[in-house]
Amino acid sequence: VFWPRDLLPQTVPNARIMTFGYDTKVHHALKSLHSQNTVYDHALELLNCLSDVRIAEIKSSRPIQFIAHSLGGIVVKEALRQSKCFANNRVNRKLFATYDSTTSVFFLGTPHGGSDPRGFGFLANVAERAARAAGFTVNQKIYETLLPSSERLRELRDEFPVMIEERNWTIVCFRETVGMRMFDGKKTSQVVDESSACLGCRNLEIVRDMEGDHRAICRFRGVEDSQYRKLASELTDVVRRLQHRNKASVELCSEEHSVPEEDVETVPRNEETLPGGFEEELLRLLYFDQIDARLWSLRKAQAKTCKWLLTTPQYQQWINSEKLLQANGPNSSGFFWIKGKPGTGKSVMMKFLFAEAKRTLRSTKKLLISFFFNARGSELERSTLGLYRSLLLQLFNAAPETKSTLGHLGSLGSQAIKRSGWNHEVLKETFALALDRLQGGRLCCYIDALDECPEDDIRDMISFFEDLGTRERSSYFQVCFSSRHYPEIGIKTTLQLVLENEQDHTEDIRLYIDSQLNIGNSLQAEEIKAEILRKSSSIFLWAFLVIPMLNKEYDRGRIKGLKRRLNEIPIGLHDLFIDILKRDCKNMEELCLCVQLILFAKRPLKPEELRAAATLVTEDEPEEAGSVTPEELRKFILDASKGLAEITKSKKPTVQFIHESVRDFLLREGGMKNLPMVGENVEGQSHNSLAKACTLQLKAWYENQATQEPVTNSETGGELATTFPFLEYATLHILYHANSAERFSISQSEFIQTFQFQKWKEVHRRFERFKTRQYGDDIDMLYVLAEVGAESLIKTHPMRSQHFQIVGGRFQLPLIAAIFAG
């Protein structure tokens, strides 16, 4: 992703975006020498290039923002210093306009206090070990300028804070937090340490940390990239304040030192009518496959349960908060927060409340939307990016008049979204505009399981919603949240209810037990029901898991043994999960693999994929393709997981655990160690098991191909998936699992030696959608490992030391591919 072109137009839709680059690259001695210009020369050229673009237009004084990476920040500082000096220059006064128009500078990994790339950066990692021996040269003047002893750098360090105060610039410094990874997998310290990456004047700068090394902090994967969102958030804040101050357009100059790119420009624009088809495409890009999978996968509340909450003072005050708003003004709360321990039934309660609201409020002007976070699902199901996309799509569908707000994106902003997808800041801005368009309508939001989304994202979402709730408009904005008690997230004004503290919640569990426990109504049965209620400790999930065990015991005609069996079942979810895993010792290998597949797969697996993978490992003869019915799949998942996993109810079903507490138990509370064949090295053994399952599926396809006529060897990926359900996953992710196993100290040397690379490339081409990412017959395995970032496997590859002799692929050299892989 070239983010200045693909992402920034969405973040700052009214900006003109330009790039400036120069040469610090390594070149081979046999080729012509590259530029030997100094930082001073590059800074002056930057001023001239900006002047060339702006001098011919009336708006040459409009504000400028710089974004600069690494040495680019030194170039920007020097350019601003030089620009200031042209204030009274009769011949070149036009160059003063840059200093006069600048409003902010964003520095990414800039060595304000000095840095030595020859000791820690690219040259140390690669060039000093291999490049110099191969005849490489570097621009020494550039690197000399960065040294802590540099006179020029000291002067800039002293002069720049004076310029900041003089012009009241906004300065944001982003620091790298990770050392550079060398080609052999080892890491150095940061190229620019924390003290050097900022000015050291906290009253003059905003300091943020970027998760990544010196290269990665300016290489964003897309709009969903959490690190890009940090930059976008700061940039949006600066632009918003600037627009409030002078209503001017903003000119953004993105300046990078590593890869020169062609100029990218957008023009100022107001809200406009989008070209035909743009609106439909933008709406389509809001949707994703599992957008409502969690909601529909939740069980419906048992009859007569949950209804008590509708009459609680907290819920009544919240649902009627528009009346309080009219009476009491903005001090009234638009937020209602349901909290409870894991397994108390919060999600089922939220599904009930949402369904009741739709039933009872249909005749009112209140619009209802919802989102149910799911930590066991896809990335969008457990992120605020997915939440904003879902909420905005539901709002557009419920109130079609709000779709006109898409016009604020303009044609170029819309094209950027079509190219790279929606990002957080644009989604939030569009949602806020759409809310303003409701013209007196009221929007009621139900958002479940906040604890299943990253905490920082939730805090940002809460802050955004609080801002929406305080804006002056005719619409009312109400949100009902649910979450566990931890993490504790503060909110200014909210109504709150704790489930396990409510007697009616305990009564709901009693009603559920009466309904689901089929053991009659004898005195002994009533005693057993009372004991289940006591041992549940207000945890609905405990009762949900125990009742089928007791029903099974009763069906065997062992009524007298029910109480004994109940006494054996431990109190608390953790101990109950251990009991479930250990009590039945049948098919333990299948259980172990099933759990590993759900926990450590690169993405949630389809039911047929999980069954195929388990069958490959545990059975000699896999079943014929297409012979397994959906009901058989459901029974298999239930049996293989001992009731701890389920199939989601969505257009594209996947397998997940029945509750997030199961994942917590297995990963965070050491539950995996209760399974055989896992041991202490849970991650390593699990990834090794998945790599073996992938290998077996590929082997099955190789053997099948050997028996086929050549004409049938052109099957597409879709056709292959019908015959070999696990083949697509195995092909695309086998290297990921083998690399992860090696990283966690499970040797993959045998895997490297026996991997049928040429055959793998053949099937990979059938599943890889992008032609540029397909590998030809001449591509070497070491190059592929470098391109996919398999640094641990590279260390075990016998040809690692000869990587400079390997040429081919998009980046030609494995070294360059590894750099781009990060």
C-alpha positions in Angstrom: 0.0 0.0 0.0 1.4 3.4 -1.0 -0.4 5.1 1.9 0.1 8.8 0.9 -2.0 8.0 -2.2 -4.2 5.2 -0.9 -5.0 6.2 2.7 -4.4 9.9 3.2 -7.2 11.1 0.8 -9.6 9.3 3.1 -8.2 10.8 6.3 -8.0 14.3 4.9 -10.4 14.4 1.9 -9.9 18.2 1.3 -6.2 18.0 1.0 -3.8 18.2 -1.9 -1.2 15.5 -1.4 2.4 15.6 -2.8 5.5 13.5 -2.2 9.2 14.3 -2.3 11.9 11.7 -2.3 15.6 11.5 -2.7 18.3 8.8 -2.8 19.8 7.1 0.1 19.7 3.6 -1.5 22.5 1.1 -1.7 23.9 0.6 -5.2 26.2 -2.0 -6.7 29.7 -0.9 -7.6 29.4 -2.1 -11.2 26.5 0.3 -11.7 26.7 4.1 -11.9 27.2 6.0 -8.7 24.1 7.6 -7.2 23.7 11.1 -6.0 26.3 12.5 -3.5 24.1 15.5 -2.5 24.0 16.6 1.1 21.0 17.2 3.4 21.5 20.9 2.7 21.1 20.3 -1.1 18.0 18.1 -0.6 16.4 20.7 1.6 16.9 23.5 -0.9 15.5 21.3 -3.7 12.4 20.6 -1.5 11.8 24.4 -1.2 12.2 24.9 -4.9 9.9 22.0 -5.8 7.2 23.3 -3.4 7.6 26.8 -4.9 7.3 25.4 -8.4 4.0 23.8 -7.6 2.5 26.7 -5.6 3.8 29.8 -7.2 1.4 29.7 -10.2 -1.7 29.6 -8.0 -3.5 32.2 -6.0 -3.7 30.0 -3.0 0.1 29.7 -2.6 -0.2 30.8 1.0 -2.6 28.1 2.1 -1.4 25.9 5.0 1.2 23.2 4.7 1.7 20.1 6.8 4.8 17.9 6.5 5.0 14.2 7.2 8.6 13.0 7.2 10.3 9.7 8.0 13.8 9.2 9.4 16.4 11.4 7.6 13.4 13.1 5.8 12.7 14.9 9.1 16.2 16.4 9.1 15.6 17.5 5.5 12.3 19.2 6.5 13.9 21.0 9.5 16.7 22.2 7.3 14.3 23.3 4.6 12.3 25.3 7.1 15.5 26.9 8.5 16.6 27.9 5.0 13.1 29.1 4.1 13.1 31.5 7.1 16.4 32.9 5.9 14.8 34.0 2.6 12.4 36.4 4.3 14.4 39.4 3.2 16.0 37.9 0.1 15.0 40.1 -2.9 15.8 37.4 -5.5 14.4 34.3 -3.8 11.8 35.6 -1.4 9.3 33.2 -3.0 11.1 30.4 -1.0 10.0 32.1 2.3 6.4 31.1 1.6 7.1 27.5 2.9 8.1 28.8 6.3 5.3 31.3 6.3 2.6 28.7 5.4 3.7 25.7 7.5 1.4 24.8 10.3 2.6 21.4 11.5 5.2 18.7 11.1 4.8 15.0 11.8 8.1 13.2 12.4 8.3 9.4 12.1 11.5 8.0 13.5 13.5 11.2 12.9 16.9 11.3 14.8 16.6 14.8 16.3 19.4 13.9 18.7 21.5 11.9 16.3 21.6 8.3 15.2 24.2 6.0 13.6 22.7 3.8 10.9 26.1 2.3 10.3 25.9 0.8 13.7 22.3 -0.2 14.0 20.4 0.3 10.7 20.3 -1.3 7.3 24.0 -1.0 6.7 24.9 -2.9 9.9 22.2 -5.6 9.4 23.0 -6.3 5.8 25.6 -4.2 4.1 28.5 -4.6 6.6 28.0 -8.4 6.4 27.4 -9.0 2.7 26.9 -5.9 0.7 30.4 -4.5 1.0 31.9 -7.9 0.1 29.7 -7.9 -3.0 30.9 -4.4 -4.0 28.2 -2.1 -2.6 28.7 1.6 -1.8 26.6 4.1 0.2 26.2 7.8 0.3 28.6 8.6 3.1 27.7 12.3 3.3 24.1 11.5 4.1 25.1 9.2 7.0 27.8 11.5 8.3 25.1 14.2 8.8 23.2 11.9 11.1 26.0 11.3 13.6 25.6 12.7 17.0 28.8 14.8 16.5 27.3 16.5 13.4 27.7 20.3 13.7 24.7 20.8 11.4 22.5 18.5 13.5 23.4 20.4 16.7 22.5 23.7 15.1 19.1 22.4 13.9 18.4 21.0 17.3 19.0 24.4 18.9 17.2 26.5 16.2 14.1 24.4 15.5 12.4 24.9 19.0 12.8 28.6 18.5 11.0 28.4 15.1 8.2 26.3 16.7 7.5 28.9 19.3 7.8 31.7 16.8 5.2 30.2 14.4 3.2 28.2 16.9 3.5 25.0 14.9 2.0 21.7 15.9 4.8 19.1 16.2 4.1 15.3 16.5 7.0 12.9 17.0 6.4 9.2 16.5 9.0 6.8 18.0 9.8 3.3 17.0 9.5 0.6 19.7 11.1 -2.4 18.1 14.7 -3.1 17.0 15.5 -3.9 13.4 15.4 -7.5 12.4 18.4 -8.8 10.6 18.3 -11.3 7.7 19.3 -14.1 10.1 16.4 -13.3 12.3 18.3 -11.6 15.1 17.3 -8.1 16.3 19.3 -5.0 17.1 18.3 -2.1 19.3 16.2 0.7 17.8 17.8 2.6 14.9 16.6 5.9 16.6 16.2 5.5 20.3 13.4 7.0 22.3 15.4 10.1 23.5 16.6 10.9 20.0 13.2 10.5 18.3 11.7 13.5 20.1 12.8 17.1 20.5 12.9 16.8 24.3 10.6 19.8 24.8 7.2 18.3 26.0 5.6 21.7 25.9 6.3 22.0 22.2 5.6 18.5 20.9 3.2 15.5 21.1 5.1 12.2 21.5 3.5 8.9 20.3 4.9 5.4 20.1 4.6 3.3 16.9 4.7 -0.5 17.3 7.3 -1.5 14.8 10.9 -1.1 13.8 12.5 1.8 11.9 11.1 0.7 8.5 7.7 -0.6 9.7 6.6 2.6 11.3 6.1 4.2 7.9 4.8 1.1 6.1 1.1 0.6 6.8 -0.8 -2.5 5.6 -4.1 -0.7 5.0 -6.9 1.3 6.6 -7.3 -1.2 9.4 -3.7 -0.9 10.4 -3.7 0.2 14.1 -0.4 2.1 13.6 -1.8 4.1 10.7 -4.8 5.0 12.8 -2.4 6.7 15.3 -1.1 8.9 12.5 -4.6 9.5 11.1 -6.0 10.5 14.5 -3.3 13.1 15.1 -3.5 14.4 11.6 -7.3 14.7 11.7 -7.1 16.5 15.0 -4.7 19.1 13.6 -6.7 19.6 10.4 -9.9 20.0 12.3 -8.4 22.7 14.5 -6.9 24.4 11.5 -10.2 24.4 9.7 -12.0 25.8 12.7 -9.4 28.6 12.8 -9.4 29.8 9.3 -11.7 27.6 7.2 -8.9 27.2 4.7 -8.0 24.2 2.6 -5.0 22.1 3.7 -2.0 21.2 1.7 -0.2 18.2 2.9 3.3 17.4 1.8 4.3 13.8 2.5 8.0 13.5 2.5 9.8 10.1 2.6 13.5 9.3 2.3 13.5 5.8 1.1 11.3 5.2 -2.0 10.6 8.1 -4.4 7.1 8.0 -5.7 5.2 9.9 -8.3 3.2 13.0 -7.1 -0.3 12.3 -6.0 -2.7 15.2 -5.9 -6.3 15.8 -4.8 -8.2 19.1 -5.1 -10.3 20.9 -2.5 -13.9 19.9 -2.6 -17.1 20.3 -0.6 -19.9 17.7 -0.4 -20.9 16.6 -3.9 -23.1 14.2 -5.7 -21.1 11.0 -6.4 -20.9 9.6 -9.9 -23.2 6.7 -10.8 -22.3 3.5 -9.1 -20.0 5.1 -6.5 -22.6 5.1 -3.7 -23.5 1.4 -4.2 -19.8 0.4 -4.2 -19.1 2.3 -1.0 -22.1 0.6 0.7 -20.9 -2.8 -0.6 -17.5 -2.1 0.9 -19.1 -1.6 4.3 -20.4 -5.2 4.4 -18.3 -8.2 5.4 -19.2 -11.9 5.6 -19.5 -12.3 9.4 -21.1 -8.9 10.0 -23.9 -10.4 12.1 -22.6 -13.9 12.7 -22.3 -13.5 16.5 -25.8 -12.1 16.9 -27.4 -15.0 15.0 -25.2 -17.6 16.6 -26.4 -16.7 20.1 -29.1 -18.8 21.6 -32.5 -17.2 22.1 -33.3 -16.4 25.7 -35.3 -19.1 27.5 -39.0 -18.3 27.8 -39.9 -16.1 30.7 -36.2 -15.2 31.3 -34.6 -11.7 30.9 -37.9 -9.9 30.9 -37.3 -8.5 34.4 -34.5 -6.2 33.1 -37.1 -4.3 31.0 -38.6 -2.9 34.1 -35.5 -2.0 36.1 -35.1 1.7 37.0 -31.8 1.8 35.1 -33.2 0.4 31.8 -36.3 2.5 32.0 -34.3 5.7 32.6 -32.1 4.9 29.7 -34.7 3.8 27.2 -36.7 7.0 28.0 -33.6 9.2 28.2 -35.0 11.6 25.5 -37.6 12.7 28.1 -34.9 13.3 30.7 -32.8 15.2 28.1 -35.7 17.5 27.4 -36.1 18.1 31.2 -32.5 18.1 32.4 -30.4 19.0 29.4 -27.0 17.5 28.5 -26.3 16.2 32.0 -28.7 13.3 31.3 -27.1 10.0 30.4 -27.4 8.4 27.0 -25.4 5.3 28.0 -26.5 2.2 29.9 -23.8 -0.4 30.8 -24.6 -4.0 31.7 -21.6 -5.7 33.4 -21.1 -9.2 34.6 -18.7 -12.1 35.3 -17.7 -14.4 32.4 -20.5 -16.7 31.5 -23.3 -14.8 33.3 -25.3 -14.6 30.0 -24.7 -11.0 29.1 -24.8 -11.6 25.3 -28.0 -13.5 25.5 -29.5 -10.7 27.5 -28.3 -8.2 24.9 -29.9 -10.2 22.1 -33.1 -10.3 24.1 -33.1 -6.5 24.7 -32.3 -5.7 21.0 -35.2 -8.0 19.9 -37.6 -6.5 22.4 -36.7 -3.0 21.3 -37.3 -3.8 17.7 -40.7 -5.3 18.6 -41.9 -2.5 20.9 -40.4 0.6 19.3 -41.2 -0.2 15.7 -43.9 2.5 15.6 -41.7 5.2 17.1 -39.1 7.4 15.4 -36.3 5.5 17.1 -33.9 3.7 14.9 -32.2 0.5 16.2 -28.7 -0.8 15.3 -26.4 -3.3 17.0 -23.0 -4.9 17.0 -21.9 -8.0 18.9 -18.1 -8.2 19.3 -16.7 -11.7 18.9 -13.1 -12.4 19.9 -13.3 -15.9 18.5 -14.3 -14.6 15.0 -12.6 -12.9 12.2 -10.5 -9.7 12.6 -13.5 -7.5 11.7 -15.7 -9.2 14.3 -13.4 -8.3 17.1 -12.4 -4.7 16.0 -13.9 -1.3 16.1 -13.3 -1.1 12.3 -15.9 -3.9 11.9 -18.2 -2.1 14.4 -18.2 1.2 12.6 -18.7 -0.5 9.2 -21.7 -2.5 10.6 -23.3 0.4 12.4 -22.9 2.8 9.4 -24.4 0.2 7.0 -27.3 -0.4 9.4 -27.9 3.3 9.7 -27.9 3.8 6.0 -30.4 1.0 5.5 -32.7 2.2 8.3 -32.6 5.8 7.2 -31.9 6.0 3.5 -31.9 9.9 3.6 -28.5 9.7 5.5 -26.8 8.1 2.5 -26.3 11.6 1.1 -23.6 12.2 3.6 -21.3 10.0 1.4 -21.0 13.1 -0.8 -18.6 14.6 1.7 -16.0 12.0 0.5 -16.0 13.4 -3.0 -14.9 11.5 -6.1 -11.3 11.2 -5.1 -12.0 10.1 -1.5 -14.5 7.6 -2.8 -11.9 6.2 -5.2 -9.4 5.9 -2.4 -11.9 3.8 -0.4 -12.7 1.7 -3.4 -8.9 1.1 -3.7 -8.0 0.5 -0.1 -11.2 0.1 1.9 -12.7 2.1 4.7 -10.6 3.3 7.7 -11.6 4.3 11.2 -11.4 8.1 10.9 -13.5 8.3 7.7 -16.0 5.9 9.2 -16.4 8.0 12.3 -16.7 11.2 10.4 -19.3 9.8 8.1 -21.2 8.2 11.0 -21.3 11.6 12.8 -22.6 13.4 9.7 -25.2 10.7 9.1 -26.4 11.1 12.7 -26.9 14.8 12.1 -29.1 14.0 9.1 -31.7 12.1 11.1 -33.7 15.3 11.4 -35.2 14.7 14.8 -35.0 10.9 14.8 -33.4 9.0 17.6 -30.7 6.4 17.3 -30.5 3.5 19.8 -27.4 1.3 19.7 -26.8 -2.1 21.4 -23.1 -3.0 21.6 -22.2 -6.3 23.2 -18.9 -7.8 24.6 -16.7 -4.7 24.7 -14.1 -6.8 26.5 -13.6 -8.9 23.3 -12.1 -5.9 21.5 -8.6 -4.4 22.1 -8.9 -2.0 25.1 -7.3 1.0 23.4 -9.8 0.7 20.5 -12.7 0.6 23.0 -11.5 3.6 24.9 -11.3 5.5 21.6 -14.8 4.4 20.7 -16.2 5.4 24.1 -14.6 8.8 23.7 -16.1 9.2 20.2 -19.6 8.2 21.4 -19.3 10.6 24.3 -18.5 13.4 21.8 -21.5 12.4 19.7 -23.7 12.5 22.8 -22.8 16.0 23.6 -23.1 17.6 20.2 -25.9 20.1 19.6 -28.4 18.6 17.2 -32.0 17.5 17.0 -31.2 13.8 17.1 -30.8 11.7 20.3 -28.0 9.1 20.6 -28.4 6.3 23.0 -26.0 3.3 23.6 -26.5 0.1 25.6 -23.1 -1.6 26.3 -22.3 -4.9 27.9 -18.9 -6.2 29.1 -17.1 -8.1 31.8 -15.9 -6.1 34.8 -12.3 -6.0 33.5 -10.8 -4.0 32.0 -12.4 -1.0 33.8 -13.2 1.7 31.3 -14.4 5.0 32.7 -17.2 7.0 31.2 -18.4 10.4 32.3 -22.1 9.7 32.7 -23.7 6.3 32.5 -26.3 4.1 34.1 -25.0 0.7 35.2 -26.4 -2.7 36.2 -24.3 -5.7 37.5 -26.0 -9.0 36.5 -24.8 -11.3 39.3 -26.0 -8.8 41.9 -29.6 -9.0 40.7 -31.9 -11.5 42.3 -34.0 -11.7 39.1 -30.9 -13.0 37.3 -30.6 -15.9 39.7 -34.3 -16.5 39.2 -33.6 -16.7 35.4 -31.1 -19.5 36.0 -33.7 -21.4 38.1 -36.2 -21.1 35.3 -33.6 -22.4 32.8 -32.8 -25.4 35.0 -36.5 -26.2 35.4 -37.0 -26.0 31.7 -33.9 -27.9 30.5 -33.3 -30.6 33.2 -35.5 -33.5 32.3 -35.5 -35.5 35.5 -39.1 -35.1 36.6 -40.5 -33.3 39.7 -39.8 -35.7 42.5 -38.3 -34.5 45.8 -34.9 -35.8 44.8 -35.2 -33.9 41.5 -36.0 -30.7 43.3 -33.0 -31.1 45.6 -30.8 -31.7 42.5 -32.1 -28.5 40.8 -31.5 -26.5 44.0 -28.0 -27.8 44.2 -27.3 -26.9 40.5 -28.6 -23.4 41.2 -26.3 -23.1 44.2 -23.2 -24.4 42.5 -23.8 -22.2 39.4 -23.0 -19.1 41.5 -25.0 -16.9 39.1 -22.9 -18.2 36.1 -25.4 -19.2 33.4 -22.7 -21.0 31.3 -22.0 -23.4 34.2 -25.6 -24.5 34.3 -25.7 -24.7 30.5 -22.7 -27.1 30.4 -23.7 -29.3 33.4 -27.4 -29.9 32.6 -26.6 -32.1 29.4 -24.3 -34.2 31.6 -27.0 -34.9 34.1 -29.7 -35.5 31.4 -27.3 -38.1 29.8 -26.9 -39.8 33.2 -30.7 -39.8 33.7 -31.3 -41.2 30.2 -29.1 -44.2 31.2 -31.6 -45.0 34.0 -29.3 -43.9 36.8 -31.5 -41.5 38.7 -29.8 -42.5 42.0 -26.4 -41.6 40.7 -27.4 -38.1 39.6 -26.6 -36.5 43.0 -23.3 -38.3 43.2 -22.4 -37.1 39.7 -23.4 -33.6 40.5 -21.2 -33.6 43.6 -18.3 -34.7 41.5 -18.7 -31.7 39.1 -16.5 -28.9 40.4 -17.7 -25.4 41.1 -16.4 -22.6 38.8 -15.9 -22.6 35.1 -12.1 -23.3 35.2 -12.5 -26.5 37.1 -15.5 -27.5 35.1 -13.6 -27.2 31.8 -10.9 -29.4 33.2 -13.5 -32.0 34.2 -15.0 -31.9 30.7 -11.6 -32.4 29.1 -10.4 -35.2 31.3 -13.5 -37.2 32.2 -14.1 -38.9 28.9 -10.8 -40.3 27.5 -12.1 -41.4 24.2 -10.8 -39.8 21.0 -8.3 -37.6 22.9 -6.1 -37.1 19.8 -9.1 -35.8 17.9 -10.0 -33.5 20.8 -6.5 -32.1 21.0 -6.2 -31.4 17.3 -9.7 -29.9 17.3 -8.8 -27.4 20.0 -5.5 -26.6 18.3 -7.2 -26.0 15.0 -9.7 -23.6 16.6 -7.1 -21.7 18.7 -4.1 -21.4 16.4 -5.5 -21.4 12.8 -4.5 -18.3 10.9 -8.2 -17.6 10.4 -11.5 -19.2 11.6 -12.0 -22.5 9.9 -15.0 -23.7 8.0 -16.7 -26.8 9.5 -15.7 -28.9 6.5 -12.1 -27.7 6.8 -11.8 -28.6 10.4 -13.3 -32.0 9.9 -11.1 -32.7 6.9 -8.0 -31.7 8.9 -8.9 -33.8 11.9 -9.7 -36.8 9.6 -6.3 -36.5 7.8 -4.5 -36.8 11.1 -6.6 -39.4 12.9 -8.0 -41.7 10.2 -6.5 -43.7 7.4 -9.2 -43.2 4.9 -10.8 -39.8 4.5 -14.5 -39.7 3.5 -15.6 -39.0 0.0 -16.0 -35.3 -0.9 -19.6 -34.0 -0.5 -20.7 -37.1 1.5 -20.9 -35.2 4.8 -24.2 -33.4 5.6 -24.5 -30.2 7.6 -26.1 -32.2 10.4 -23.2 -34.7 10.4 -20.7 -31.7 10.6 -22.6 -30.3 13.5 -22.5 -33.6 15.4 -18.8 -34.0 14.6 -17.8 -30.6 15.9 -19.9 -31.2 19.1 -18.4 -34.6 19.7 -14.8 -33.8 18.8 -14.7 -30.7 21.0 -16.7 -32.4 23.9 -19.3 -29.7 23.5 -16.9 -26.7 23.8 -17.2 -25.6 20.2 -20.0 -24.8 17.8 -20.8 -23.7 14.2 -21.7 -20.1 13.7 -25.0 -19.2 12.1 -24.0 -17.0 9.2 -23.8 -17.0 5.4 -20.3 -18.5 5.6 -20.3 -20.6 8.8 -17.1 -21.1 10.8 -16.2 -23.0 13.9 -15.6 -21.2 17.3 -15.7 -22.0 21.0 -19.1 -21.7 22.6 -17.9 -18.9 24.8 -14.9 -16.6 25.2 -14.3 -18.1 28.7 -13.3 -21.3 27.0 -10.5 -19.6 25.0 -9.4 -17.7 28.2 -9.2 -21.0 30.0 -7.2 -22.8 27.3 -4.7 -20.0 26.6 -4.5 -17.7 29.6 -5.2 -20.1 32.4 -3.1 -23.0 31.3 -5.9 -25.2 30.2 -4.1 -26.6 27.2 -1.7 -28.4 29.5 -4.5 -30.7 30.5 -4.5 -32.2 26.9 -2.2 -35.0 26.0 0.5 -34.6 23.3 0.8 -30.8 24.0 3.2 -30.4 27.0 4.7 -27.2 28.2 5.4 -25.7 24.7 1.8 -25.1 23.8 2.3 -22.7 20.9 5.2 -24.6 19.3 3.5 -28.0 19.5 0.2 -26.6 18.3 1.7 -24.9 15.2 3.7 -28.0 14.5 0.5 -30.1 14.6 -1.2 -27.7 12.1 1.9 -27.8 9.9 1.7 -31.6 9.8 -2.1 -31.5 9.0 -1.3 -29.1 6.1 1.5 -31.4 4.9 -0.8 -34.4 4.9 -3.5 -32.5 2.9 -0.9 -31.4 0.3 0.5 -34.9 0.1 -3.0 -36.2 -0.6 -3.4 -33.8 -3.5 0.0 -34.6 -4.9 -0.8 -38.3 -4.9 -4.2 -37.6 -6.5 -2.5 -35.5 -9.2 -0.1 -38.3 -10.1 -3.1 -40.6 -11.0 -4.9 -37.9 -13.1 -4.8 -37.3 -16.8 -2.9 -34.0 -17.7 -6.1 -32.5 -19.0 -7.7 -32.6 -15.5 -4.8 -30.9 -13.9 -6.2 -27.5 -14.6 -8.8 -27.5 -11.8 -9.4 -24.1 -10.3 -9.1 -23.4 -6.6 -12.8 -23.6 -6.1 -13.0 -27.0 -7.7 -10.1 -28.3 -5.7 -11.7 -27.1 -2.4 -14.7 -29.3 -3.2 -12.6 -32.4 -3.4 -10.0 -31.4 -0.8 -11.7 -29.2 1.7 -8.6 -28.3 3.7 -6.3 -27.8 0.6 -6.8 -24.1 0.3 -6.0 -23.4 3.9 -3.0 -25.9 3.8 -1.6 -24.3 0.7 -1.8 -20.6 1.9 -0.8 -21.1 5.5 1.6 -24.1 5.8 4.7 -21.9 5.8 3.1 -19.7 8.5 2.6 -22.7 10.8 6.0 -24.2 10.1 7.7 -20.9 10.7 5.7 -20.4 14.0 6.7 -23.9 15.2 10.4 -23.1 14.5 10.1 -19.8 16.3 8.8 -21.6 19.3 11.7 -24.0 19.3 10.2 -27.0 17.4 12.8 -27.8 14.8 11.6 -27.7 11.2 14.8 -28.8 9.5 13.1 -32.0 8.3 10.2 -29.9 6.9 12.7 -27.8 4.9 14.4 -30.9 3.6 11.2 -32.7 2.6 8.9 -29.9 1.5 7.9 -30.5 -2.1 8.3 -26.9 -3.2 7.8 -27.2 -6.9 4.4 -29.0 -6.4 3.4 -26.5 -3.7 4.0 -23.6 -6.2 1.7 -25.3 -8.7 -1.2 -25.6 -6.3 -0.5 -22.2 -4.8 -1.0 -20.5 -8.2 -4.5 -21.9 -8.2 -5.5 -20.3 -4.9 -3.6 -17.1 -5.0 -5.9 -14.4 -6.5 -3.2 -11.8 -7.3 -1.0 -12.7 -10.2 1.9 -10.6 -8.9 2.0 -12.9 -5.8 2.0 -16.1 -7.7 5.4 -18.0 -8.0 6.8 -19.2 -11.3 8.8 -22.4 -11.7 12.0 -20.5 -11.5 11.4 -18.9 -8.1 13.6 -20.3 -5.3 12.3 -21.5 -2.0 14.5 -19.1 0.0 13.0 -16.1 -1.9 9.5 -17.3 -1.0 10.4 -17.6 2.7 11.8 -14.1 2.6 8.8 -12.6 0.9 6.3 -14.2 3.4 8.4 -13.1 6.3 9.3 -16.6 7.5 12.5 -15.5 9.3 12.7 -18.6 11.5 12.6 -21.0 8.6 15.2 -18.9 6.8 17.7 -19.6 9.6 17.3 -23.3 9.0 17.6 -23.1 5.2 20.9 -24.6 4.0 21.3 -22.0 1.2 20.8 -19.0 3.5 24.4 -17.8 3.2 24.2 -17.8 -0.6 21.1 -15.6 -0.9 22.8 -12.9 -3.1 23.2 -15.5 -5.8 19.4 -16.1 -6.0 17.6 -13.8 -8.4 13.9 -13.8 -9.3 10.4 -12.7 -8.1 8.8 -9.4 -7.6 11.8 -8.0 -5.6 14.5 -9.9 -7.5 16.6 -10.7 -4.3 15.5 -12.5 -1.2 17.1 -9.7 0.8 14.9 -7.1 -0.7 11.8 -9.3 -0.4 12.6 -9.7 3.3 12.9 -6.0 3.8 9.5 -5.4 2.2 8.0 -8.2 4.4 9.1 -6.3 7.4 
